[in-house]
Amino acid sequence: MDVPAEATRPPLDSDQSCDVLVIGGGIAGVSTAHELALRGLSVILLEARTIASGVTGNSSAKLSALQGAVYRKLKRTVGAEAAARYAELNLSGLERIATLAETLGTDCAFLRRPAISYSREPEGLRTLEEEFDAARDAGLPIEFEPESDLPFPIAGVLRLDDQAQVDPVAWTRGIAAALRDLGGRVFEHVRVTGVKQGSPCSAETDKGHEIQAGRIVVATHTPILDRGLFFARMDSQRSYAVAGRIESPLPTGMYLSVDEPLRSIRPMTPGESGESALLVSGEGHRVGTGDPVERYLTMVEFLRDEFGAEVSYHWCAHDEMSPDHLPFVGPILPRNDRIMVMTGFSKWGLAAGVGASLLLADRLVGVDSEALSTFDPARASQFRQVKELTSHSVETGFHFAGDRLRKRAAEEDLKPGEGAVVGEGLTQAAVSRDDEGGYHRVSARCTHLGCIVSWNQADRTWDCPCHGSRFETDGSVLQGPATDPLPTADQPDPG
């Protein structure tokens, strides 16, 4: 079935009830809602903006169980069995995407391609050899090859055939349409502002309505609920993608380097971009830090210098990195089977998110799986990653305290299109100027836990460096965990 870019959906204009409420209209949430409806449950899906408009729609659109050099790390930190389950999670999600695309007739540019990990440096051969052994132990039939169809010299590659790329927006919106055909209720432009556990559970929305549900699944990328403290366990990272047409033949595989800096490379089909183009991505860094414009320019230079392409498109993605690289799928708190969570996909949430939806949907109808213990949010392996957890906490504390003293620009120095945190003493405002020169002033304190936001010049947004919340220039929420907008600067600061 063909799905329009913005399918018309009815507004939420009354209180509702259902068996399961799914919060979040990205690929993981929509897939979970669809799987639950297939199992006979009544389902409501709420999305704060539009279906697939967030991280799902700004990804590199790869579906692959081979992810650079991840299995050598997983084998060392969580063991070969957990690594094998992670591989299966991605493979099962990939095949589910393929099956539904075919059976539903969704035009989503699904195309099988090999996934390839590569190194440009002789020192990287050791990394590839270790990844080969670990990935084989995880059950992946990868092959070691000395050559590639990239235009620059490489030291070696690992190849996993029968992986894929997809238009994730078209696929996700197609599944949302199929969900409605199954009786599921889908509401867009509805932000959940609070959840209460009980029998039934309930969710409050910014429309003033209440949703009652036997179970709730929180699939909002970063959980909007602070219970479980996921914001303190994960690192919010931003990556950048650029694409452009090249004169030479396109590479046939989807490449990812194991060297630093990481570079992801894949061909785009005419169905995606209107022409045969090449997509490259990378330059990951913590949200709210660094210079996004500089990151984009670095990617532009890489695409031009290595492939002779001029950039036609650019976008960015925001990912939640778990300390042990395994996603969190299961109860938001131990022994709490009323509220479930899906998060921490560490830049690989398309296939893994759909794979997780299969596990979670089975769990909610009473079919348990040993694999869920591997991805349990309370698993012990995450807490063994002391370095990652400590680094995240220290940097968060650094921003929380230090940014109150450092961020002190002068409002009169701002040019059209610029923004900065201004103020004196303990009062700070996030001030931006639009292209016409008009000023927009909102509180600089993130409504999640009070960190001072940073101006993102590339995207013209306010980004929180502590836990990754993002806001428009008028203060409205782009991405959580914050659920409340930044108030205008002449309003009292909350808390």
C-alpha positions as CSV (number, residue, x, y, z in Angstrom):
1,M,0.0,0.0,0.0
2,D,1.2,3.5,-0.7
3,V,1.1,5.8,2.4
4,P,0.9,9.6,2.0
5,A,3.7,11.6,3.6
6,E,1.3,13.1,6.2
7,A,-1.6,10.7,6.6
8,T,-4.7,12.4,8.0
9,R,-5.5,11.1,11.5
10,P,-8.4,12.0,13.9
11,P,-7.5,14.3,16.8
12,L,-7.6,13.1,20.4
13,D,-10.7,14.8,21.7
14,S,-11.8,12.6,24.6
15,D,-10.6,10.2,27.3
16,Q,-9.7,6.8,26.0
17,S,-9.0,3.2,27.3
18,C,-7.2,0.2,25.9
19,D,-5.3,-2.9,26.7
20,V,-1.9,-1.4,25.9
21,L,-0.9,2.3,25.4
22,V,2.3,2.8,23.3
23,I,3.9,6.2,23.7
24,G,6.2,7.1,20.8
25,G,5.6,6.9,17.1
26,G,9.0,5.9,15.9
27,I,9.8,2.6,14.3
28,A,10.1,0.8,17.7
29,G,6.8,2.1,19.0
30,V,4.8,1.7,15.9
31,S,6.1,-1.9,15.4
32,T,5.3,-2.8,19.0
33,A,1.8,-1.4,18.6
34,H,1.3,-3.4,15.4
35,E,2.6,-6.6,16.9
36,L,0.3,-6.3,19.9
37,A,-2.7,-5.6,17.6
38,L,-1.9,-8.7,15.6
39,R,-2.0,-10.7,18.9
40,G,-5.5,-9.5,19.6
41,L,-5.0,-6.7,22.0
42,S,-6.7,-3.3,21.8
43,V,-3.9,-0.7,21.3
44,I,-3.6,3.1,21.4
45,L,-0.5,4.8,19.9
46,L,0.4,8.4,20.8
47,E,3.0,10.5,19.0
48,A,4.0,14.0,20.2
49,R,4.7,15.1,16.6
50,T,4.1,13.0,13.5
51,I,4.8,9.3,12.9
52,A,8.5,8.7,12.1
53,S,9.4,12.4,12.2
54,G,12.0,12.0,14.9
55,V,15.1,9.8,15.1
56,T,13.6,7.2,12.8
57,G,13.3,9.7,10.0
58,N,16.8,11.1,10.5
59,S,18.7,7.8,10.5
60,S,21.2,6.4,7.9
61,A,18.5,3.8,7.1
62,K,20.7,0.7,7.5
63,L,19.4,-2.6,8.6
64,S,22.4,-4.7,9.6
65,A,23.6,-7.1,12.3
66,L,27.2,-6.2,11.4
67,Q,28.0,-2.9,13.1
68,G,31.6,-1.9,12.7
69,A,33.5,-3.7,15.5
70,V,30.8,-4.1,18.1
71,Y,31.0,-7.9,18.7
72,R,34.6,-7.9,19.9
73,K,33.5,-5.4,22.6
74,L,30.3,-7.4,23.4
75,K,32.2,-10.6,23.7
76,R,34.6,-9.0,26.2
77,T,32.1,-7.1,28.3
78,V,28.9,-9.2,28.2
79,G,30.0,-12.6,26.8
80,A,29.5,-14.6,23.6
81,E,25.9,-15.7,24.5
82,A,24.7,-12.1,24.9
83,A,26.5,-11.1,21.7
84,A,24.7,-13.9,19.8
85,R,21.4,-12.7,21.2
86,Y,22.2,-9.2,20.0
87,A,23.0,-10.4,16.6
88,E,19.7,-12.4,16.5
89,L,17.8,-9.3,17.7
90,N,19.0,-7.4,14.6
91,L,18.5,-10.2,12.2
92,S,14.9,-11.0,13.4
93,G,14.0,-7.3,13.1
94,L,15.5,-7.1,9.6
95,E,13.5,-10.1,8.4
96,R,10.3,-8.8,10.0
97,I,10.8,-5.5,8.1
98,A,11.3,-7.4,4.9
99,T,8.2,-9.6,5.5
100,L,5.8,-6.8,6.3
101,A,7.1,-4.6,3.4
102,E,6.2,-7.5,1.1
103,T,2.9,-8.6,2.6
104,L,1.5,-5.1,3.1
105,G,2.8,-3.9,-0.3
106,T,4.5,-0.9,1.3
107,D,6.7,1.1,-1.1
108,C,9.6,1.7,1.2
109,A,12.7,1.2,-1.1
110,F,13.7,-2.0,0.7
111,L,16.9,-3.3,-0.9
112,R,19.2,-6.1,0.1
113,R,22.9,-5.1,0.3
114,P,26.0,-6.5,2.0
115,A,27.1,-4.8,5.2
116,I,30.9,-4.2,5.3
117,S,33.2,-3.2,8.1
118,Y,36.5,-1.7,6.8
119,S,39.8,-0.3,7.9
120,R,42.0,2.1,6.0
121,E,45.0,1.5,8.4
122,P,47.2,-1.6,8.7
123,E,46.8,-1.4,12.4
124,G,43.1,-1.9,11.9
125,L,43.6,-5.4,10.6
126,R,43.9,-6.6,14.2
127,T,40.6,-5.1,15.0
128,L,39.0,-6.7,12.0
129,E,40.5,-10.1,12.9
130,E,39.2,-9.8,16.4
131,E,35.7,-8.8,15.1
132,F,35.8,-11.7,12.7
133,D,36.3,-14.2,15.5
134,A,33.7,-12.5,17.8
135,A,31.1,-12.1,15.1
136,R,31.5,-15.8,14.0
137,D,31.1,-16.8,17.6
138,A,27.8,-14.8,17.6
139,G,26.6,-16.8,14.7
140,L,27.1,-14.4,11.8
141,P,28.5,-15.9,8.6
142,I,30.9,-13.0,7.8
143,E,33.8,-13.2,5.4
144,F,37.2,-11.6,5.5
145,E,38.2,-9.9,2.2
146,P,41.2,-7.9,1.2
147,E,39.5,-5.5,-1.3
148,S,36.5,-3.2,-1.6
149,D,34.8,-1.1,-4.3
150,L,35.6,2.1,-2.4
151,P,37.7,4.7,-4.3
152,F,40.5,4.8,-1.7
153,P,43.0,2.2,-0.4
154,I,41.8,-0.1,2.4
155,A,43.6,-2.6,4.6
156,G,40.8,-5.1,4.6
157,V,37.1,-5.6,5.1
158,L,34.6,-7.9,6.8
159,R,31.5,-8.7,4.8
160,L,28.0,-9.9,5.8
161,D,25.7,-10.5,2.9
162,D,21.9,-10.2,2.8
163,Q,21.6,-7.1,4.9
164,A,19.5,-4.2,3.7
165,Q,18.6,-0.5,3.5
166,V,15.1,0.9,3.7
167,D,13.1,4.1,3.7
168,P,12.2,3.9,7.5
169,V,9.6,6.7,7.3
170,A,7.6,5.0,4.5
171,W,7.9,1.6,6.3
172,T,6.8,3.0,9.7
173,R,3.9,5.0,8.3
174,G,2.8,1.9,6.3
175,I,2.8,-0.1,9.6
176,A,0.9,2.7,11.3
177,A,-1.8,2.5,8.6
178,A,-1.9,-1.3,9.0
179,L,-2.3,-0.8,12.7
180,R,-5.4,1.3,12.1
181,D,-6.8,-1.5,9.8
182,L,-6.4,-3.9,12.8
183,G,-8.5,-1.6,15.0
184,G,-5.6,0.3,16.6
185,R,-6.1,4.0,17.4
186,V,-3.3,6.3,16.3
187,F,-3.1,9.9,17.5
188,E,-0.5,12.4,16.4
189,H,0.4,15.8,18.0
190,V,-0.4,14.5,21.4
191,R,2.4,14.7,24.1
192,V,2.2,12.6,27.2
193,T,3.1,14.6,30.2
194,G,2.7,12.1,33.0
195,V,2.1,8.4,33.7
196,K,0.6,6.7,36.8
197,Q,1.1,3.1,37.5
198,G,-1.9,1.1,38.7
199,S,-4.6,-1.3,37.6
200,P,-5.3,0.2,35.1
201,C,-2.4,2.6,34.5
202,S,-3.1,6.0,33.2
203,A,-1.4,8.7,31.1
204,E,-2.0,12.4,31.1
205,T,-1.7,14.4,27.9
206,D,-1.1,18.0,26.9
207,K,-4.6,18.0,25.4
208,G,-6.1,17.5,28.9
209,H,-7.3,14.0,28.3
210,E,-6.5,10.8,30.1
211,I,-5.7,7.4,28.6
212,Q,-6.3,4.3,30.8
213,A,-4.5,1.1,29.9
214,G,-3.7,-2.2,31.4
215,R,-0.1,-1.8,30.3
216,I,2.0,1.0,29.0
217,V,5.0,0.8,26.6
218,V,7.3,3.9,26.6
219,A,9.1,4.0,23.3
220,T,10.1,7.7,23.2
221,H,13.8,7.2,22.4
222,T,14.8,8.7,25.7
223,P,12.2,7.6,28.3
224,I,10.0,10.6,29.3
225,L,9.7,9.1,32.8
226,D,12.5,9.6,35.2
227,R,11.8,6.4,37.1
228,G,14.4,3.9,36.1
229,L,17.0,6.8,35.8
230,F,17.7,6.0,32.2
231,F,18.8,9.6,31.6
232,A,21.7,8.9,34.0
233,R,22.7,5.6,32.5
234,M,22.8,6.6,28.8
235,D,24.8,9.1,26.8
236,S,23.0,11.2,24.3
237,Q,25.0,11.5,21.1
238,R,24.5,13.4,17.9
239,S,25.7,12.3,14.5
240,Y,25.7,14.0,11.1
241,A,24.8,12.8,7.6
242,V,25.3,14.4,4.2
243,A,24.5,13.1,0.7
244,G,25.2,14.1,-2.9
245,R,25.5,12.8,-6.4
246,I,28.8,11.3,-7.6
247,E,30.0,10.8,-11.2
248,S,31.9,7.5,-10.5
249,P,30.0,4.2,-9.9
250,L,28.3,4.0,-6.5
251,P,29.7,1.5,-4.0
252,T,27.5,-1.6,-3.8
253,G,27.8,-2.2,-0.1
254,M,27.0,-0.4,3.1
255,Y,30.3,0.5,4.7
256,L,31.3,1.4,8.3
257,S,34.8,2.0,9.4
258,V,36.4,0.5,12.5
259,D,39.0,3.3,12.5
260,E,38.5,6.7,14.2
261,P,36.9,8.9,13.1
262,L,34.0,6.5,12.3
263,R,32.7,6.9,8.8
264,S,29.4,5.3,7.5
265,I,29.0,5.1,3.7
266,R,26.1,3.8,1.7
267,P,24.5,4.3,-1.7
268,M,21.1,6.0,-2.0
269,T,18.7,4.8,-4.7
270,P,16.8,7.2,-7.0
271,G,13.6,6.3,-5.1
272,E,15.1,7.9,-1.9
273,S,16.7,11.1,-3.3
274,G,15.5,11.5,-6.9
275,E,18.9,10.6,-8.2
276,S,21.7,8.1,-7.5
277,A,23.6,9.6,-4.6
278,L,26.0,8.6,-1.9
279,L,25.3,9.1,1.8
280,V,28.1,9.5,4.4
281,S,27.6,10.0,8.1
282,G,29.7,10.2,11.3
283,E,31.2,12.9,13.6
284,G,29.3,11.6,16.7
285,H,29.5,13.8,19.9
286,R,27.6,14.5,23.0
287,V,24.4,16.5,22.4
288,G,24.7,20.2,23.4
289,T,28.5,20.3,23.1
290,G,30.9,21.2,20.3
291,D,30.2,23.1,17.1
292,P,27.5,21.3,14.9
293,V,28.4,23.6,11.9
294,E,32.0,22.4,12.0
295,R,30.8,18.8,12.2
296,Y,28.7,19.2,9.1
297,L,31.6,20.9,7.2
298,T,33.9,17.9,8.1
299,M,31.4,15.5,6.5
300,V,31.0,17.7,3.5
301,E,34.8,17.7,3.0
302,F,34.9,14.0,3.4
303,L,32.2,13.4,0.7
304,R,33.9,15.9,-1.7
305,D,37.5,14.8,-1.1
306,E,37.0,11.1,-1.2
307,F,34.2,10.8,-3.8
308,G,34.1,14.1,-5.7
309,A,30.5,14.8,-4.7
310,E,28.8,18.1,-3.9
311,V,26.3,18.0,-1.1
312,S,22.6,18.1,-1.9
313,Y,21.2,17.0,1.4
314,H,22.2,17.1,5.0
315,W,20.5,16.1,8.3
316,C,21.4,14.9,11.8
317,A,20.4,12.1,14.2
318,H,20.3,11.9,18.0
319,D,21.0,8.5,19.6
320,E,21.0,7.1,23.1
321,M,24.1,5.0,23.9
322,S,23.8,2.4,26.6
323,P,26.9,1.6,28.7
324,D,27.2,-2.0,27.4
325,H,25.9,-1.4,23.9
326,L,22.8,-3.6,24.5
327,P,19.4,-1.9,24.3
328,F,17.1,-1.7,27.3
329,V,13.9,-3.7,26.6
330,G,11.5,-4.7,29.4
331,P,10.1,-3.4,32.7
332,I,11.0,0.2,33.6
333,L,11.7,-0.9,37.1
334,P,12.4,-4.4,38.5
335,R,9.2,-6.5,39.1
336,N,7.1,-3.8,37.4
337,D,5.2,-5.5,34.6
338,R,2.8,-2.6,34.1
339,I,5.2,-0.1,32.4
340,M,7.6,-1.3,29.8
341,V,10.4,0.6,28.1
342,M,12.4,0.4,24.9
343,T,15.6,2.6,24.6
344,G,19.4,2.6,24.3
345,F,19.7,1.2,20.8
346,S,23.1,2.9,20.4
347,K,22.6,4.2,16.8
348,W,21.2,0.9,15.6
349,G,17.5,1.2,16.4
350,L,15.8,0.3,13.1
351,A,16.3,-3.5,12.9
352,A,17.0,-3.8,16.6
353,G,13.9,-1.8,17.5
354,V,11.7,-4.0,15.4
355,G,13.4,-7.1,16.8
356,A,12.7,-5.8,20.3
357,S,9.1,-5.2,19.5
358,L,8.7,-8.9,18.7
359,L,10.1,-9.8,22.1
360,L,8.1,-7.2,24.0
361,A,4.8,-8.1,22.3
362,D,5.3,-11.7,23.2
363,R,6.1,-10.8,26.8
364,L,2.9,-8.8,27.1
365,V,0.7,-11.7,26.0
366,G,2.5,-14.1,28.3
367,V,5.1,-15.6,26.0
368,D,8.5,-15.1,27.7
369,S,11.9,-15.4,26.1
370,E,15.3,-16.0,27.6
371,A,16.6,-13.3,25.2
372,L,14.6,-10.7,27.3
373,S,16.9,-11.3,30.2
374,T,19.9,-10.2,28.1
375,F,18.2,-6.8,27.4
376,D,16.5,-6.4,30.8
377,P,16.9,-2.8,32.0
378,A,18.0,-4.1,35.4
379,R,20.7,-6.4,34.0
380,A,24.0,-6.4,35.9
381,S,26.3,-6.1,32.8
382,Q,25.6,-2.3,32.4
383,F,26.8,-1.5,35.9
384,R,30.1,-3.2,35.2
385,Q,30.9,-0.5,32.6
386,V,32.2,1.7,35.4
387,K,34.3,4.0,33.0
388,E,31.3,4.8,30.8
389,L,28.9,5.4,33.7
390,T,31.4,7.5,35.6
391,S,32.4,9.6,32.6
392,H,28.7,10.4,31.8
393,S,27.9,11.4,35.4
394,V,31.0,13.6,35.7
395,E,30.4,15.4,32.5
396,T,26.7,15.9,33.4
397,G,27.7,17.5,36.7
398,F,30.3,19.6,35.0
399,H,27.6,21.1,32.7
400,F,25.0,21.5,35.5
401,A,27.3,23.6,37.6
402,G,29.8,25.2,35.2
403,D,27.4,26.3,32.5
404,R,25.7,28.6,35.0
405,L,28.9,30.6,35.2
406,R,30.3,30.2,31.6
407,K,27.3,30.9,29.4
408,R,27.1,34.7,29.4
409,A,26.9,36.2,25.9
410,A,25.6,39.7,25.1
411,E,22.2,39.9,23.5
412,E,23.1,42.9,21.4
413,D,25.9,41.0,19.7
414,L,23.5,38.5,18.2
415,K,23.1,38.6,14.4
416,P,20.0,37.3,12.5
417,G,20.0,33.4,12.7
418,E,22.2,33.3,15.8
419,G,21.4,32.4,19.4
420,A,23.2,32.5,22.8
421,V,22.6,32.2,26.5
422,V,22.6,35.7,28.1
423,G,22.1,37.1,31.5
424,E,23.6,38.2,34.8
425,G,23.9,36.6,38.2
426,L,21.7,33.5,38.5
427,T,19.3,34.6,35.8
428,Q,19.9,33.2,32.3
429,A,17.8,33.4,29.1
430,A,18.1,31.6,25.9
431,V,17.9,34.3,23.2
432,S,17.8,33.8,19.5
433,R,17.2,36.1,16.5
434,D,15.2,34.9,13.5
435,D,16.2,35.8,9.9
436,E,14.1,38.9,10.0
437,G,16.0,40.1,13.1
438,G,13.2,39.4,15.6
439,Y,14.2,38.2,19.1
440,H,12.9,35.1,20.8
441,R,13.6,34.8,24.6
442,V,13.0,31.7,26.6
443,S,14.3,30.3,29.9
444,A,17.8,28.8,29.5
445,R,17.0,26.1,32.1
446,C,16.0,22.7,30.7
447,T,12.6,21.7,32.1
448,H,13.9,18.2,32.7
449,L,16.4,18.7,35.5
450,G,17.5,22.3,35.2
451,C,20.7,22.2,33.1
452,I,21.5,25.2,31.0
453,V,20.8,24.6,27.3
454,S,23.2,25.3,24.4
455,W,22.6,27.0,21.1
456,N,22.8,24.6,18.1
457,Q,23.7,26.9,15.2
458,A,23.4,24.3,12.5
459,D,19.8,23.3,13.4
460,R,18.8,26.5,15.2
461,T,17.6,24.6,18.3
462,W,18.3,24.7,22.0
463,D,20.0,21.5,23.1
464,C,20.6,20.2,26.7
465,P,24.1,18.9,27.2
466,C,23.1,16.9,30.3
467,H,20.4,14.5,29.1
468,G,19.8,15.4,25.5
469,S,16.5,17.3,25.5
470,R,16.0,19.6,22.5
471,F,13.8,22.6,22.1
472,E,12.6,24.9,19.3
473,T,13.5,28.6,19.5
474,D,10.0,29.3,20.9
475,G,10.7,26.8,23.7
476,S,8.5,23.9,22.4
477,V,9.9,20.4,23.0
478,L,11.5,18.7,20.0
479,Q,12.9,15.7,21.9
480,G,12.8,14.5,25.5
481,P,13.3,13.4,28.2
482,A,11.8,16.9,28.9
483,T,8.0,17.0,28.4
484,D,7.4,20.7,29.3
485,P,8.4,23.6,27.0
486,L,10.9,26.2,28.0
487,P,8.9,29.1,29.4
488,T,9.3,32.6,27.9
489,A,12.0,34.5,29.7
490,D,9.7,36.9,31.3
491,Q,7.8,34.0,33.0
492,P,9.0,32.6,36.3
493,D,11.6,29.8,36.0
494,P,10.0,26.5,37.1
495,G,11.9,25.1,40.1
